[in-house]
Amino acid sequence: MTPPIYLAHGAGAGHQSDFLIQLRQSLLNASSISVSPITFDYMSQQEATGKRRPPPQFKTLVTEYESRILSETACIVSGKSMGGRVAAQLSKHEQVKAIVCYGFPFYPPRKPEKHRLSFLENIEKPCLILQGTRDPLGNLDWVRQQELPENVEIHWVEGADHDFKVLKKYNKNQTDVIEEIAKITTEWLQTKQILSSL
């Protein structure tokens, strides 16, 4: 049985964003894997009221994500930006077989000295980070200078920013990029035997 993918949103936009809608569909098209969206409580309230809310303490988000996967015997956890940072904290759970992060927020904008590398230090499972070379929260030059755990792999998307939008000179739109990262995700999971061995 193929394990499901759980997908958490970023700090500012929930699962109604065009990016996450397209990503869920592209993952389904590429792999036929079921994708279960994780919406944190603060975002549910924001969507219900129309009033922006900041995320709660980080450990609260981790607990929320954990509660959604405890009944699974095997699953893949993933997330966009902040959601990926939360997913990366779940590797100690036996049912988590792999982690996929779409645009990992290595540091706040223009503040690499306040990096978040510690969130990747104790990962116990295979982890794939899909990152744009123009991502202001972790660009190519800075990330390549860092030492990451051996089980953390990065696939660079040429010309993409944090939302995987690319400049016109690359002759591809965001939909093309989303389809590309969905295909890369599927191929990586197959390479790691996450899809074929369970």
URSUL-V628139 format. One record per residue. SS is DSSP state (hx for helix, st for strand, lp for the rest). PHI is phi in degrees with one decimal (999 if undefined). Layout:
BEGIN
((SS PHI) (SS PHI))
END
This chain:
BEGIN
((lp 999) (lp -76.5) (lp -70.5) (st -74.0) (st -102.7) (st -99.4) (st -129.3) (st -100.8) (lp -82.6) (lp -85.5) (lp -69.0) (lp -102.3) (lp -132.4) (lp -89.0) (lp -77.3) (lp -86.0) (lp -69.9) (hx -57.6) (hx -60.0) (hx -72.1) (hx -61.4) (hx -67.5) (hx -64.9) (hx -60.0) (hx -67.9) (hx -67.9) (hx -64.7) (hx -63.8) (hx -65.0) (hx -77.8) (hx -137.1) (lp 61.6) (lp -80.6) (lp -74.6) (st -112.6) (st -103.8) (st -72.7) (st -105.0) (lp -112.3) (lp -70.1) (hx -56.1) (hx -63.1) (hx -72.6) (hx -60.3) (hx -67.6) (hx -64.1) (hx -69.3) (hx -74.1) (hx -102.0) (lp 78.9) (lp -103.5) (lp -65.0) (lp -130.5) (lp -77.6) (lp -62.3) (lp -76.2) (lp -56.4) (hx -57.6) (hx -62.9) (hx -66.8) (hx -64.7) (hx -61.9) (hx -61.9) (hx -61.5) (hx -63.2) (hx -55.3) (hx -63.4) (hx -82.3) (hx -108.4) (lp -62.9) (lp -84.5) (lp -81.3) (lp -89.0) (lp -156.9) (st -158.9) (st -113.8) (st -107.4) (st -149.1) (st -174.0) (st -92.8) (lp 53.4) (hx -55.9) (hx -61.2) (hx -70.1) (hx -64.8) (hx -67.8) (hx -57.3) (hx -65.9) (hx -91.1) (hx -104.8) (lp -69.1) (lp -73.3) (lp -77.3) (lp -60.4) (lp -74.8) (st -78.9) (st -101.6) (st -164.2) (st -128.9) (st -129.2) (st -117.0) (st -102.8) (lp 75.8) (lp -72.9) (lp -82.7) (lp -62.1) (lp -161.5) (lp -64.8) (lp -51.4) (lp 64.0) (lp -132.9) (hx -61.8) (hx -67.8) (hx -101.9) (lp -67.1) (lp -117.8) (lp -62.8) (hx -61.5) (hx -72.1) (hx -106.9) (hx -66.7) (lp -108.2) (lp -68.3) (lp -102.8) (lp -122.6) (st -59.2) (st -133.5) (st -111.9) (st -112.7) (st -100.9) (st -135.2) (st -77.3) (lp -67.0) (lp -104.8) (lp -67.1) (lp -73.6) (lp -105.8) (lp 157.6) (lp -85.6) (hx -54.7) (hx -61.5) (hx -69.2) (hx -62.9) (hx -66.5) (lp -87.6) (lp -96.1) (lp -96.7) (lp -110.8) (lp -57.7) (lp -62.3) (lp -87.2) (st -103.6) (st -113.0) (st -118.2) (st -109.1) (st -90.6) (st -102.4) (lp -59.6) (lp 80.8) (st -86.1) (lp -96.3) (lp -65.9) (lp -99.3) (lp 63.1) (lp -93.1) (st -120.2) (lp -69.4) (hx -59.0) (hx -64.1) (hx -85.8) (lp 55.8) (lp -150.2) (lp -99.1) (hx -64.6) (hx -61.3) (hx -59.6) (hx -66.4) (hx -63.3) (hx -62.6) (hx -64.5) (hx -71.7) (hx -66.3) (hx -64.7) (hx -63.6) (hx -58.7) (hx -62.1) (hx -64.0) (hx -65.7) (hx -63.2) (hx -68.1) (hx -61.2) (lp -80.6) (lp 61.7) (lp -76.1) (lp -83.5) (lp -90.5) (lp -97.5) (lp -113.0))
END
